[in-house]
Amino acid sequence: MIELRGVHKAFGTNRVLRGVDLFVARGTSMVVIGGSGTGKSVMLKCILGLVEPDAGEITVDGTEVHEGDHDAFLARFGMLFQGGALFDSLPVWQNVAFRLLRGALKRPKAEAREIAVEKLRRVGLSPDVADSYPAELSGGMQKRVGLARAIAAEPEIIFFDEPTTGLDPIMAGVINDLIREIVTEMGATAIAITHDMTSVRAIADNVAMLHDGVIKWTGPVADLDASGDPYVDQFIHGRAEGPIAAVR
């Protein structure tokens, strides 16, 4: 469904991606791990066509990312942002239905609200939350609203950027379970980036380790502990000593 071949991206003298090769099969969940500043978010932006690579090729369902109608291309994606990225001035239901109230996916207002309420219910939030504002919700509830928005337009592909950041362990587990259930139900192709190894094991079919601008290892999540790769081994066990230098 998604393929990156030899993708490079630099910002001035900072070479962020240095030849990324990655294959994500249709209907599977890929989790990309790696330290802060290794280019995980830049890679997602390249796939979305928001950042243009300096070299290499990215295809989604066999079509090059920068070909054709970009609005129609983006309509195939849903996104759960790291910080929630909810609009403070909009009630919850309008946040969830944001894409359904404008652009190519526009629906009548009443229909958009109905869909929003249903998606809120799917992530465990009652209909009376719909008219609340984000500031009135807890962090866990805001994350659920963000997840409801990500799935509101029934996307084929969903990206999750650090989905459990800032949540307590119990709520993080709830969000992980929701992500796994929803991706499976929808048959969506998913890519998540995270530092949280509990999330990795909960939501991944496959894992890729991004370090120093390249994919160091990729394979099934079941093979993670026996990867034999020193970068993966150091990262998943949180060891200070190893090939990944700690930033001091």
N, C-alpha and C positions, 0 to 999 in steps of 0.2 A: 504493500500500500504506500509506504514511504521509503524512499531510497536516497541516500547521500553518497556521492562518489567523489573522493578527492577534494572535499570542500575546504577552501582557505578563506580566512577573513582577518584583515589587519586594520587597526585604527592607528594611523601614523606608524610609529615604530613598534607598536604593541601587536605582535602576531598572536591573535587569539585562537583561531582555528588553523591548523597546519596540515590539513589533509585528512579530514574526517570521512570515514567510510562507515555507514550504518544502514541496516536493512530492518524494517519493521513490517512484519507480515500482517495482512488484513485480519481484523478481529482479535488481535493480540494486544497485550499491555506491556510496553517497554518502559523500564525505569532507568534513567541515566543518573549515575552517581559520580561524585568527584568533588574536590574541594572548592571553596569559594574562589571566584575569579578564573575558573578554568574554561569558561566559555559555554556553559550549559544553556544559559538564557539567550546568548547570541545565536547558538545553534537553532533554538526554537524560532527566533525572529527570522532567521534565514529561511527556515521551512515555510513560514507564513508569508514570505516575500516582503517583510517589513525592512529587512536589511539585505542588500544584494551582495553575494559572495564575490570575492576577488577572482576566484577560480573554482573549478569543479562543477558538478551538476547535481541538482536536487529535483526529484520527480515525485509526484503524488498521483497514485493510480495511473502511472505511466505517462503523465503529462508534466512537462517542465514547469516549475513554479511560476516563472515570469511570463508564460504564454497565456493568451486568452484574456477573458474578463476577470479582473482581479477581485471585484466585488462578489461575483458568483463563486470564485474560488474560496474566498474567506467565509462564505455562507456555509461551507461544508465543515467548518471548525467550531468547536466550543472551547472556552478557556476558563480555567479556575486560577485566578491570580493569587500571588503570594500574600499580599496584604488585603485581600478581599476586593479592593478597588470598587467599592460600592459608591454610588452617587448620593451624598448626604442630603441633597435637596429633594430627592425623589422618594416616595414611599416604596416600601419593599416590593410590592407587586410590579411597579413600574421599573424597578431595577431588574427584576427577573425577566420581565417582558420587553426589555430595552430594545432588542433587535426586532421584536415583533410589532413594534410601534412605529417603525421607520424603515426606509430603504426597501431593498428587493423582497424582504420577508414580511413586509407590512401586513398586519391583519386588522380587522375592525377592533376598536378599543375593548368592547365587551368580550370578544373572543380572546383577545390577548390577555385580559385579566383572568378569564376562566382557565386558560392554559397555565398562567403563572400560579394560580391557587393550586392547581393539580400538581405542578412541579414542586411547590412548597410542601404539599402533603407527602410527595414521594421522598423528600429528604427529612421527613419527620417533624415538619412545622405545621401548626394548625392554621386554618383560614384566617383567624383573627389577627395573625401576624402581618397579613397582606397590607394593611393600612398603616402599620407602624413605620417609623423611620429608622435607618440603620443605627443611629446613635442610641436608640432605645433598646438595642439588642446586645446580648453578650457576644464575646468573641466567637464562641462556638456556633451561636445562631447566625452570626454574620457569615461565617464560613459556609454554613448550610445554604444560606441565601445565594452566596456566590456559586455554589454547586448547582443549585436550582437554575440559576441564570445560564450556566454552562451547558445545561441539557435542554433548555427551553425550546430551542429550535430543532431538536432531534438531530444533532450533528453526526456526521459519519466518523469524525476524528475529534478527540478531546485531548487538550493539553492541561496538565496539572503542574503548576509552578510552586514547589514547596507547600503542598496542601495542608500540612499539619503544623506549620510554623506558628508559634505563640499559643498553642493549645496545650492544656494539661493532658497527661497520658490517657485518661479515660476518654475525653472528647476526641483526642487524636485517634484512638481506636475506633470510635464511632464513625468518624469521617473516613478512615481507611476502609471499614466494612461497607459503608455507603458507596464509595468509589468502586470497590470490587463488584458489588451487586449491580450497580447501574451500568457499568461498562459491559458486564456479562449480559444483562437484560437487553441492552441496546445493540449488542453485537458490534460495538464501536471499536475503532482502533485507537489506542491511547498511548501517549508518551507523558511520563511524569519525570520531573527532576526533583531530587530530594537529598538531604543529608541524613534523614531519619531511617535507620536500618530496619526499624519495626515496620515503617511504611513500605519499604522495599519488599520485605518478605510477605506483607499482606496483600499488595496490589500488583506485583510483577508476575508476568509469565517469563519474561527475559530481562536481563540486566546488561547494561553497557557501562564501562568505566572510562570516563573522559579525563585525561590528564595531559598537560603540556600540549594541548591542541590536537590530540589524536585519541582515538578509541584504543585503549590498551588491552581491553578484554571484553568479550561479549559472549553470553551464553544463557542457558536456562537458569532461573533463580535457584533451582534445586542443586545446581553445580557450583553455586557461589562460594560455599565454604571450602570446596575442594578445587578451586580454580587453578591453583598452582602459580598464580600471578602475584608477584610481590607487592605491586601497587594495590591490587584488590585486597590482598590479605591485610596490609597495613591499614587501609581505609576502613574496612568493615569491623576491625577489632580496635580501631582508635589508638593505634600505637604511635608513640612519638618517634620511635626509631624505625627507619626504613627508607626506601627510595624517594618518598614524598617529603620534601624538606618543609619543616614547620616555619611559618612566617613569624618572625620575632620582632 
